[in-house]
Amino acid sequence: MDPKPTTASYTETTHIVLPNDTNVMDNLFGGQLLKWLDMSCAVSAHRHSHRITVTAAVNNVSFDRPIKLGDMVTIKAHVSRTFNTSLEIWADVWTENQFTGERIKCNSAIYTFVALDENGKPAPVPQVIPVTEEEKVRFEGALRRRQLRLILAGKMKPGEASELKALFV
Ligand SMILES: CC(C)(COP(=O)(O)OP(=O)(O)OC[C@H]1O[C@@H](n2cnc3c(N)ncnc32)[C@H](O)[C@@H]1OP(=O)(O)O)[C@@H](O)C(=O)NCCC(=O)NCCS
């Protein structure tokens, strides 16, 4: 029997950018942000599936603004849609002014996780019920993004990507 559908589970984590996290410009090192994003997405995936999950792919990350030494960085991750055994996770990143508390959005990232059973084999995960407008938009687009990433990974033939094709015809 398929696990019961459930609403998105959110994970919010805050870090302070320390000297060890920066590049020579005193900006947050991209690899450090990827690590924090991966961890936040993993927690979201675990909470949603109640299983061990592994990163299958990092699908989209952009670094729109430099994040400075001493900044506070908040990452909010949620499961946007699940398929059979895989979960698409969105992570939004804000820097936070430590004196005013004002938050500025720096970027968003999309990761794919896969849930595993006790034998390390992919296992079914609950569907997501989108509730907010943003969740509904992300849910709707997830099927096209999945088709695109599976084509790029050589795991789907372009001719099978019906939702993606529908964008162009
Ligand atoms: C991710 C992993 C479990 C997939 O195993 P697999 O044998 O390819 O399994 P399957 O072909 O049955 O695919 C399982 C799911 O993964 C998804 N998937 C596999 N490769 C993917 C990729 N490159 N991008 C997105 N999704 C992918 C499939 O679409 C499928 O999803 P679905 O069940 O929802 O349709 C396996 O490749 C693995 O263990 N990778 C290493 C993970 C890891 O160590 N991560 C830490 C970072 S180094």
The ligand as an SDF file (V2000), in Angstrom:
LIG
                    3D

 48 50  0  0  0  0  0  0  0  0999 V2000
   20.0080    7.6780   -6.0550 C   0  0  0  0  0  0  0  0  0  0  0  0
   20.0550    6.1690   -6.2250 C   0  0  0  0  0  0  0  0  0  0  0  0
   19.5060    5.4790   -4.9500 C   0  0  0  0  0  0  0  0  0  0  0  0
   19.1240    5.8010   -7.3980 C   0  0  0  0  0  0  0  0  0  0  0  0
   19.2760    4.4410   -7.5970 O   0  0  0  0  0  0  0  0  0  0  0  0
   18.8690    3.7610   -9.0010 P   0  0  0  0  0  0  0  0  0  0  0  0
   19.3630    2.3850   -8.9930 O   0  0  0  0  0  0  0  0  0  0  0  0
   19.2170    4.6800  -10.1150 O   0  0  0  0  0  0  0  0  0  0  0  0
   17.3460    3.6440   -8.8010 O   0  0  0  0  0  0  0  0  0  0  0  0
   16.1930    3.7800   -9.8510 P   0  0  0  0  0  0  0  0  0  0  0  0
   16.6370    3.7930  -11.2770 O   0  0  0  0  0  0  0  0  0  0  0  0
   15.1900    2.7590   -9.4220 O   0  0  0  0  0  0  0  0  0  0  0  0
   15.6230    5.2400   -9.5360 O   0  0  0  0  0  0  0  0  0  0  0  0
   15.0920    5.5200   -8.2610 C   0  0  0  0  0  0  0  0  0  0  0  0
   14.5910    6.9360   -8.2950 C   0  0  0  0  0  0  0  0  0  0  0  0
   15.7110    7.8130   -8.4350 O   0  0  0  0  0  0  0  0  0  0  0  0
   15.4580    8.7470   -9.4500 C   0  0  0  0  0  0  0  0  0  0  0  0
   16.7230    9.1390  -10.0300 N   0  0  0  0  0  0  0  0  0  0  0  0
   17.7460    8.3400  -10.3330 C   0  0  0  0  0  0  0  0  0  0  0  0
   18.7530    9.0600  -10.8480 N   0  0  0  0  0  0  0  0  0  0  0  0
   18.3550   10.3420  -10.8590 C   0  0  0  0  0  0  0  0  0  0  0  0
   18.9430   11.5670  -11.2810 C   0  0  0  0  0  0  0  0  0  0  0  0
   20.1610   11.6120  -11.8070 N   0  0  0  0  0  0  0  0  0  0  0  0
   18.2280   12.6960  -11.1540 N   0  0  0  0  0  0  0  0  0  0  0  0
   16.9900   12.6750  -10.6220 C   0  0  0  0  0  0  0  0  0  0  0  0
   16.3740   11.5460  -10.1990 N   0  0  0  0  0  0  0  0  0  0  0  0
   17.0570   10.3830  -10.3330 C   0  0  0  0  0  0  0  0  0  0  0  0
   14.5690    7.9860  -10.4340 C   0  0  0  0  0  0  0  0  0  0  0  0
   13.8410    8.8900  -11.2520 O   0  0  0  0  0  0  0  0  0  0  0  0
   13.6780    7.2370   -9.4770 C   0  0  0  0  0  0  0  0  0  0  0  0
   12.6550    8.0910   -9.0100 O   0  0  0  0  0  0  0  0  0  0  0  0
   11.1020    7.5850   -8.9180 P   0  0  0  0  0  0  0  0  0  0  0  0
   11.0980    6.2630   -8.2120 O   0  0  0  0  0  0  0  0  0  0  0  0
   10.4270    8.6290   -8.1130 O   0  0  0  0  0  0  0  0  0  0  0  0
   10.5990    7.4680  -10.3070 O   0  0  0  0  0  0  0  0  0  0  0  0
   21.4910    5.6350   -6.5250 C   0  0  0  0  0  0  0  0  0  0  0  0
   21.9300    6.1790   -7.7560 O   0  0  0  0  0  0  0  0  0  0  0  0
   22.4720    6.0070   -5.4390 C   0  0  0  0  0  0  0  0  0  0  0  0
   22.5440    5.3640   -4.4030 O   0  0  0  0  0  0  0  0  0  0  0  0
   23.2620    7.0590   -5.6770 N   0  0  0  0  0  0  0  0  0  0  0  0
   24.2370    7.5360   -4.6820 C   0  0  0  0  0  0  0  0  0  0  0  0
   23.5310    8.4650   -3.6830 C   0  0  0  0  0  0  0  0  0  0  0  0
   24.5310    9.0980   -2.7600 C   0  0  0  0  0  0  0  0  0  0  0  0
   25.4370    8.4630   -2.2760 O   0  0  0  0  0  0  0  0  0  0  0  0
   24.3250   10.3760   -2.4870 N   0  0  0  0  0  0  0  0  0  0  0  0
   25.1960   11.1260   -1.6300 C   0  0  0  0  0  0  0  0  0  0  0  0
   25.9330   12.1290   -2.4090 C   0  0  0  0  0  0  0  0  0  0  0  0
   27.5260   11.6070   -2.9560 S   0  0  0  0  0  0  0  0  0  0  0  0
  1  2  1  0
  2  3  1  0
  2  4  1  0
  2 36  1  0
  4  5  1  0
  5  6  1  0
  6  7  2  0
  6  8  1  0
  6  9  1  0
  9 10  1  0
 10 11  2  0
 10 12  1  0
 10 13  1  0
 13 14  1  0
 14 15  1  0
 15 16  1  0
 15 30  1  0
 16 17  1  0
 17 18  1  0
 17 28  1  0
 18 19  1  0
 18 27  1  0
 19 20  2  0
 20 21  1  0
 21 22  1  0
 21 27  2  0
 22 23  1  0
 22 24  2  0
 24 25  1  0
 25 26  2  0
 26 27  1  0
 28 29  1  0
 28 30  1  0
 30 31  1  0
 31 32  1  0
 32 33  2  0
 32 34  1  0
 32 35  1  0
 36 37  1  0
 36 38  1  0
 38 39  2  0
 38 40  1  0
 40 41  1  0
 41 42  1  0
 42 43  1  0
 43 44  2  0
 43 45  1  0
 45 46  1  0
 46 47  1  0
 47 48  1  0
M  END
$$$$
